[in-house]
């Protein structure tokens, strides 16, 4: 049998004619992108809803500004705004099928949105057929007074700011969890280790408080980088040139966008970047946030691995803490339970670091006046944030909040050989403690007696 083919419509662009599915909300440039850049299991534009929503907000603000400045007929602009509002209220992921990264510096993202908005606006407001692009055209009206470069860049900043807020709350929540546990376990001492060898005794509050402080240092640095994303390039259309848009549009677009974002609950208070040409040449603010989150991921990996070590055993390992048993750990060993939640966090951290490496690499490969790799930057950054948020969330709720110390084991460890010799050094000096260590030849009971004698007088 000859397979059925869905009906198509013919559209024409500067390259030539092309067949587009008749019912598709998108048009010819999107269809070309779908076929030129096969997914192969990778993510689509629609898999990044914060980015999509950010671009829709820019398109809405542009239409509103164009109406207010007289650049577009009110009926056309209002039709575009209604189309945007419809997509924001009821997402249509099938309408945004392009590969999440593709050639051309994100033009397939921008034209995908332009075509969809034009088709929805024409059909719903003017009863025009999909693909007619009349009276509203994707380029002449939806894209009026802005371009892929400044629209996508602005949407990237909005999306990253919004995503970071959620991750920030989880990391601060983890730090607060560690502070709480440190206070609860405060009287209990544990054996500290350097180079995985016994060292001195410290309080659990010391260790947990140290991890919490490291997380907050990382978070503060990332928050500073995120705050700098409020500087946007909207109005710097082509490689940063402001004279490619109407002067009135340039003046009014950001205030309009800020008011609109505030009403929608997005991060607002955006301001124009101090140099539009620099914003075209590099995506340094986004790359900086990726770098800060890379360090945060490494801190989370280290902490999660510490949990695995401290919980190792239960008989042949450190056995200093007990983690909640959340699932059987072996298909062959009865009763075995593994530290799967910390291991999930480690893997999330590894994936985040990998994304960060790709993001940073884009800074090496920009040329001349435009860095075309922003799709890699924003998808990598949003992936980082998502995977770290998922890891921290389950680490908190399924591990940290339910973990408990082994009091007997830690009490014994805290008064073992090296901590006891350190105590003797504090009482009698380094030379005396060294002499006792040699004389004891590893006999802990002997060292403990010497400590008791020194403490007694």
C-alpha positions in Angstrom: 0.0 0.0 0.0 1.1 3.5 -0.7 1.4 5.3 2.6 -1.0 8.2 3.2 0.7 11.6 3.2 -0.8 14.5 5.2 -2.1 17.3 3.0 0.4 20.2 2.5 0.3 23.8 1.4 2.9 25.6 -0.7 4.8 28.6 0.7 7.5 30.6 -0.9 10.5 32.4 0.6 13.7 33.9 -0.9 15.1 30.4 -1.5 12.0 29.1 -3.3 8.8 27.1 -2.9 8.4 24.5 -0.2 5.7 22.2 1.1 4.4 22.8 4.6 1.9 20.6 6.5 -1.5 22.2 5.7 -2.6 22.4 9.4 0.8 23.6 10.7 0.7 26.9 12.6 4.3 27.4 11.5 5.5 28.2 8.0 8.2 27.6 5.4 11.3 28.7 7.3 10.3 26.5 10.3 9.7 23.6 8.0 13.1 24.0 6.4 14.7 24.1 9.8 12.9 20.9 10.9 14.3 19.0 7.9 17.7 20.6 7.9 18.4 20.0 11.6 17.1 16.5 12.6 16.5 16.1 16.2 18.0 12.7 16.7 16.5 12.5 20.2 17.6 16.0 21.1 15.4 18.7 22.6 13.1 21.0 20.6 12.5 24.7 21.0 9.2 23.8 22.8 11.2 21.9 25.4 12.4 25.2 26.8 9.1 26.9 27.8 10.8 29.7 29.7 12.8 30.7 26.6 9.7 30.4 24.4 7.7 32.5 26.8 10.5 35.1 27.0 10.5 35.5 23.2 6.7 35.8 23.2 6.8 38.5 25.8 9.3 40.4 23.6 7.0 40.0 20.6 4.1 41.3 22.6 6.0 44.3 23.9 7.2 45.0 20.4 3.7 45.0 19.0 2.5 47.2 21.8 5.3 49.7 21.3 4.8 49.7 17.5 1.1 50.5 18.0 1.9 53.4 20.5 4.6 54.9 18.2 2.3 54.6 15.1 4.7 52.1 13.3 1.9 49.6 12.8 -1.9 49.9 12.4 -3.6 49.2 15.7 -5.8 46.4 14.3 -2.7 44.5 13.2 -0.8 45.1 16.4 -3.7 44.1 18.6 -4.1 40.9 16.5 -0.5 40.0 17.2 -0.9 40.7 20.9 -4.0 38.5 21.1 -2.1 35.7 19.4 0.7 36.0 21.9 -1.8 36.0 24.8 -3.4 32.9 23.5 -0.1 31.0 23.3 0.9 32.2 26.8 -2.4 31.1 28.2 -2.5 27.8 26.3 0.9 26.6 25.1 1.0 24.8 21.7 4.3 22.9 21.9 3.6 21.2 18.5 3.9 24.6 16.9 7.5 25.0 17.9 9.3 21.9 16.6 12.8 23.3 15.6 15.9 21.8 17.0 17.0 23.6 20.2 20.2 24.6 18.5 20.8 25.2 14.8 22.7 27.2 12.3 22.2 30.9 11.9 22.4 32.3 15.4 18.9 31.4 16.5 17.1 32.6 13.4 15.0 29.4 13.3 13.7 30.2 16.8 12.8 33.7 15.8 11.1 32.8 12.5 9.3 29.9 14.1 7.6 32.4 16.5 7.1 35.0 13.8 5.3 32.5 11.5 3.2 31.1 14.2 2.0 34.5 15.5 1.3 35.7 11.9 -0.7 32.6 11.1 -2.7 32.7 14.4 -3.3 36.4 14.1 -4.4 36.2 10.5 -6.7 33.3 11.0 -8.3 34.4 14.3 -8.6 38.1 13.6 -9.0 38.2 9.8 -10.2 34.7 8.8 -7.2 34.3 6.6 -5.7 31.0 5.6 -2.5 29.7 7.2 0.4 30.6 5.0 -1.3 33.6 3.4 0.7 36.0 5.6 -1.8 38.8 4.9 -2.6 41.2 6.3 0.1 40.3 8.9 3.5 39.2 7.7 6.1 37.4 9.9 8.9 39.8 9.0 7.1 43.1 8.1 4.8 43.1 11.2 5.7 40.5 13.9 9.4 41.2 13.6 9.0 45.0 13.1 11.7 47.2 14.7 13.7 44.2 16.2 15.6 41.2 14.9 16.7 37.7 15.9 19.7 39.0 17.7 18.2 41.4 20.2 14.9 39.5 20.6 16.6 36.2 21.3 19.3 37.7 23.6 16.7 39.5 25.7 14.5 36.4 25.9 17.6 34.4 27.0 18.2 36.8 29.9 14.6 36.7 31.0 14.5 32.9 30.9 17.8 32.5 32.8 16.7 35.0 35.4 13.4 33.3 35.9 15.0 29.8 36.1 17.7 30.9 38.5 15.2 32.1 41.0 13.9 28.5 41.5 17.3 27.0 41.8 18.4 29.7 44.2 15.5 28.9 46.6 16.5 25.2 46.6 20.2 25.8 47.3 19.4 28.3 50.1 16.9 25.7 51.4 19.7 23.0 51.5 22.0 25.4 53.3 19.2 26.1 55.9 18.6 22.3 56.3 22.3 21.9 57.1 22.3 24.7 59.6 19.3 23.1 61.3 20.9 19.7 61.5 24.1 21.2 62.7 22.2 22.9 65.6 20.4 19.7 66.4 23.6 17.6 66.4 25.7 20.3 68.0 26.9 18.4 71.1 28.2 15.5 69.0 31.8 15.4 67.9 33.1 13.6 64.8 36.5 12.6 63.4 37.8 15.0 60.8 40.0 13.7 58.0 42.7 15.1 55.8 43.9 13.2 52.8 41.4 10.5 53.9 43.5 9.9 57.0 42.4 10.5 60.6 43.0 14.0 61.8 41.2 15.9 64.7 37.8 15.9 66.2 35.3 18.6 65.2 31.6 19.1 65.8 29.0 18.0 63.2 27.9 21.7 63.4 31.4 22.6 62.2 31.3 20.3 59.2 27.7 21.0 58.2 28.1 24.7 58.7 31.2 24.7 56.5 29.2 23.1 53.7 26.3 25.5 54.1 28.8 28.4 54.0 30.4 27.1 50.8 26.9 26.8 49.2 26.0 30.4 50.2 29.3 31.7 48.8 28.6 30.0 45.5 25.0 31.2 45.5 26.0 34.8 46.2 28.4 34.8 43.3 25.8 33.2 41.0 23.1 35.7 42.2 25.4 38.6 41.3 25.9 37.1 37.8 22.1 36.6 37.5 21.4 40.2 38.5 23.6 41.4 35.7 21.3 39.7 33.2 18.9 42.6 33.8 21.1 44.4 31.3 19.6 43.6 27.8 20.3 44.5 24.2 16.8 45.1 22.9 16.9 47.9 20.4 20.4 46.9 19.1 19.0 45.1 16.1 21.9 44.2 13.8 25.2 43.6 15.5 24.3 46.3 18.0 23.2 49.1 15.7 20.4 51.1 17.2 19.6 53.0 14.0 18.1 49.8 12.5 14.9 50.5 14.5 12.7 53.5 14.8 14.1 56.0 17.4 10.7 56.1 19.2 10.7 52.3 19.4 14.3 52.4 20.8 13.2 54.8 23.5 10.0 53.1 24.6 10.4 49.3 24.1 12.1 48.5 27.4 9.7 50.4 29.6 6.8 48.7 27.8 8.5 45.3 28.3 9.1 46.0 32.0 5.5 46.9 32.7 4.3 43.8 30.8 6.7 41.4 32.6 5.8 42.8 36.0 2.1 42.1 35.3 3.0 38.6 34.1 5.0 37.8 37.2 8.4 37.7 35.4 11.6 39.3 36.6 11.3 42.9 35.6 13.5 46.1 36.1 15.4 45.4 32.8 17.7 48.1 31.5 19.6 48.5 28.3 23.2 47.3 28.3 25.8 50.0 28.3 27.3 48.8 24.9 25.1 47.2 22.3 28.0 46.1 20.2 29.6 44.2 23.0 26.3 42.4 23.6 26.4 41.3 19.9 30.1 40.2 20.1 29.8 38.0 23.2 27.3 36.5 25.6 29.5 37.1 28.6 26.8 37.7 31.2 25.2 34.3 30.4 28.6 32.6 30.3 29.5 34.1 33.7 26.3 32.7 35.3 27.2 29.3 33.8 30.7 29.5 35.3 29.3 30.3 38.8 26.8 27.4 38.6 29.7 25.2 37.5 31.4 25.9 40.7 28.2 25.4 42.6 27.8 22.0 40.9 31.2 21.0 42.0 30.5 21.9 45.6 27.3 19.8 45.5 29.2 16.9 44.0 31.8 17.1 46.8 29.1 17.2 49.5 27.2 14.3 48.0 30.3 12.3 47.8 31.0 13.1 51.5 27.6 11.8 52.4 28.4 8.5 50.6 31.7 8.2 52.5 30.2 9.1 55.9 27.4 6.6 55.3 29.6 3.9 54.0 29.2 0.5 55.6 27.2 -0.3 57.5 29.9 -2.4 59.1 33.0 -2.1 56.9 32.9 1.6 56.3 32.8 5.0 58.1 29.3 4.4 59.3 29.1 7.9 60.8 25.7 8.8 59.5 22.6 6.8 58.4 20.8 7.9 55.3 17.2 7.1 54.7 16.6 3.8 52.9 14.7 4.8 49.8 15.1 1.7 47.5 16.7 -1.8 47.5 20.3 -1.5 46.5 21.0 -4.8 44.8 19.3 -7.4 42.6 21.7 -10.0 44.0 22.5 -9.0 47.6 19.6 -9.3 50.0 19.2 -6.3 52.4 21.7 -4.1 50.6 20.9 -0.4 50.5 22.9 2.1 48.4 23.3 5.9 48.8 21.3 6.4 45.6 20.1 10.0 46.3 23.7 11.4 46.8 24.7 9.4 43.7 21.9 11.1 41.8 23.1 14.5 43.0 26.7 13.6 41.8 25.4 12.7 38.4 23.3 15.9 38.2 26.4 17.8 39.0 28.4 16.0 36.4 25.8 16.8 33.7 25.7 20.4 34.8 29.5 20.7 34.5 29.4 19.2 31.1 26.8 21.8 30.0 29.0 24.5 31.5 31.9 23.4 29.4 29.9 23.7 26.3 28.6 27.1 27.3 32.1 28.4 28.0 33.4 27.0 24.7 31.0 29.4 22.8 33.1 32.3 24.1 36.1 30.8 22.3 34.4 30.6 18.9 32.7 34.0 18.4 34.1 35.9 15.5 34.2 39.6 14.7 30.9 41.4 15.3 28.5 38.6 16.2 28.6 35.4 18.3 26.1 33.0 16.7 26.2 30.3 19.4 23.6 31.7 21.8 21.3 28.7 21.3 24.0 26.5 22.8 24.5 29.1 25.6 20.9 29.3 26.7 19.9 25.7 26.3 23.1 24.6 28.1 22.4 27.1 30.9 18.8 26.2 31.3 19.7 22.5 31.3 22.3 23.2 34.0 19.7 25.0 36.2 17.1 22.3 35.7 19.3 19.4 36.5 20.8 21.1 39.5 17.4 22.1 40.8 16.2 18.5 40.4 19.3 17.1 42.2 19.2 19.5 45.1 15.4 19.1 45.5 15.6 15.3 45.9 18.8 15.5 48.0 17.0 17.7 50.5 13.7 15.9 50.7 14.8 12.3 50.3 18.2 12.3 52.0 19.4 15.3 54.1 16.2 16.0 56.0 16.0 12.4 57.1 19.7 11.5 57.8 20.9 10.8 61.3 24.2 10.4 63.0 25.5 7.2 64.6 26.2 8.6 68.1 28.2 5.7 69.5 30.5 5.4 66.4 31.2 9.2 66.3 31.9 9.4 70.0 34.4 6.6 69.7 36.0 8.1 66.6 36.3 11.5 68.2 38.4 10.1 71.1 40.5 7.8 68.9 44.3 7.9 68.6 45.0 11.1 66.7 42.4 13.2 68.4 43.7 12.0 71.7 47.2 12.9 70.8 46.1 16.3 69.7 44.4 16.8 73.0 47.6 15.8 74.7 49.6 18.2 72.6 47.2 21.0 73.7 47.9 20.1 77.3 51.6 19.2 77.3 53.1 20.4 74.0 54.1 18.8 70.7 57.3 17.2 71.9 55.6 15.5 74.9 52.8 14.2 72.7 55.2 12.9 70.1 57.1 11.0 72.8 53.9 9.4 74.1 52.8 8.5 70.5 56.1 6.7 70.0 55.9 5.0 73.3 52.3 3.9 72.8 53.0 2.3 69.4 49.3 2.5 68.5 47.9 1.5 71.9 44.9 3.8 72.2 44.2 2.8 75.8 47.7 4.0 76.8 47.2 7.3 75.1 43.9 7.9 76.7 45.4 7.3 80.1 48.1 9.8 79.4 45.4 12.3 78.4 43.4 11.6 81.5 46.6 12.1 83.7 47.4 15.4 82.0 43.8 16.7 82.4 43.9 15.7 86.1 46.8 17.7 86.9 
